Amino acid sequence: MALTKLLLTDLASDVKYVPSNYIRPISDRPNLAAVDTSTVGSIPLIDLEGLHGPNHSDIIKQIGQACQNDGFFQVKNHGIPEAIVDNMLRIASEFFQLPEAERLKNYSDDPSKTTRLSTSFNVKTERVSNWRDFLRLHCHPLENYVHEWPTNPPSFREDVAKYCTSVRGLVLRLVEAISESLGLKRDSIEKSLGKHGQHMALNYYPPCPQPELTYGLPGHTDPNLITVLLQDQVPGLQVLRNGKWVAVNPIPKTFIVNIGDQMQVISNDRYKSVLHRAVVNCTKERISVPTFYCPSPDAVVEPAKELVNDKNPAVFKSFTYAEYYEKFWDRGLATECCLDMFKIDRTML
Ligand SMILES: O=C(O)CCC(=O)C(=O)O
C-alpha cells in the first residue's frame, strides 16, 4: 500500500501491516531479539549535583570518561525544574493529537525551513521511510523564531520557550565541563562556535503493527556539537556499544546527553559521536524531544590546536558547519558516519 497521507500519524492508526515503503531490506532490520536491554549494559548516569562545588573535578572526570568511552551519558540533578519538563512532554503529546488539518498548517518537506512539521527523515531524498513524524524548531535566539511556532495548543509557545531556555542553560554548563575535561579553557569550545544555534525536534512515534520491519529512526550520529534528549517513559532509544545495540531505558527526571560529530572533530577524535537509533513497538506511542546545539553556519570547525601535536596529528580537515550540515541532510541517514568525508587522508600525505 502506498502512503496516501502526508503524515504518518494519520495513516498509522488504520493499518494492520506496515506499508511497503516503510519495510527495510532483510539485512537492515532492527533484530530486536539481539538488543541488550539490561540496565547494567546501559550508558553511564552522572549526578551533576555539585558540578560547581565540591564534586567539580570528580564530575569533570566522569564526563570526560563517558565522552571518550561511550559518547553518551545520562544526567540527574541537572537543575531543570520538573514542571518545565512535564509541560514540555504534555504539550508535545497534545500537539500530535490535534486534528490533521490543524497539524498540517505547519507541514513542509524543505529541510532549510526553520519551523516545520514533517515525517520520516528527509522525504525528498530517502528511499525507505521511517516510522516517525516530527516538528522541528529553531529556538535560539528565541525572538528570531518564536513567532513562527505553532499557536495551537494555546500554551505551546510559552511552554516550549521555557523549556528551551532552561535546556540552553544546561547545555552551556555541559559544554564548559566538556571543554575542561579535554584540558582546554572552560570557554574555549563555546568561543570557537561563533553565534551558535539551538534547534529542537518533537519526535512522535505512533504504535507500529510490525516493529521488526522498520525503524523510528535508523542508526545515525548527530551532525551538531552536542545533543540533550528528553524521552517519555516508553523505551525506544538504542545506542551502539562494542558492536552491540543497547537499550537506553527511560529513567525519570534525567536527560540523555550525546556527543555530536562537531565535538568529535574539536576533540581531534578523542570523544566519540556514536551511532544511535529509535525503534518502535506495537502498543505504545512514544515521544522524544532532542535539543541540538550547533555551531554558527559560518563557524570554522577543526580540531582544537591544543590537542594537535606530533603524536596526535589532526584527524579532520577544517570546514564550515554550513558545509557539513548540507552534506548531512543530502546523504540521508546512512549508517556510515558523515564525518568520514571530512577526515584527512594520510595515505595521500
Ligand atoms: O527518539 C529518540 O530517542 C532518538 C531521537 C534521535 O536520535 C534524533 O531525533 O536524532
The ligand as an SDF file (V2000), in Angstrom:
LIG
                    3D

 10  9  0  0  0  0  0  0  0  0999 V2000
   13.8560    9.2140   19.7830 O   0  0  0  0  0  0  0  0  0  0  0  0
   14.9890    9.0380   20.2160 C   0  0  0  0  0  0  0  0  0  0  0  0
   15.1970    8.5220   21.3200 O   0  0  0  0  0  0  0  0  0  0  0  0
   16.1870    9.4140   19.3860 C   0  0  0  0  0  0  0  0  0  0  0  0
   15.9710   10.6570   18.5670 C   0  0  0  0  0  0  0  0  0  0  0  0
   17.1230   10.9920   17.6820 C   0  0  0  0  0  0  0  0  0  0  0  0
   18.1310   10.3290   17.6470 O   0  0  0  0  0  0  0  0  0  0  0  0
   17.0490   12.1890   16.8070 C   0  0  0  0  0  0  0  0  0  0  0  0
   15.9990   12.8500   16.7700 O   0  0  0  0  0  0  0  0  0  0  0  0
   18.0690   12.4620   16.1230 O   0  0  0  0  0  0  0  0  0  0  0  0
  1  2  2  0
  2  3  1  0
  2  4  1  0
  4  5  1  0
  5  6  1  0
  6  7  2  0
  6  8  1  0
  8  9  2  0
  8 10  1  0
M  END
$$$$
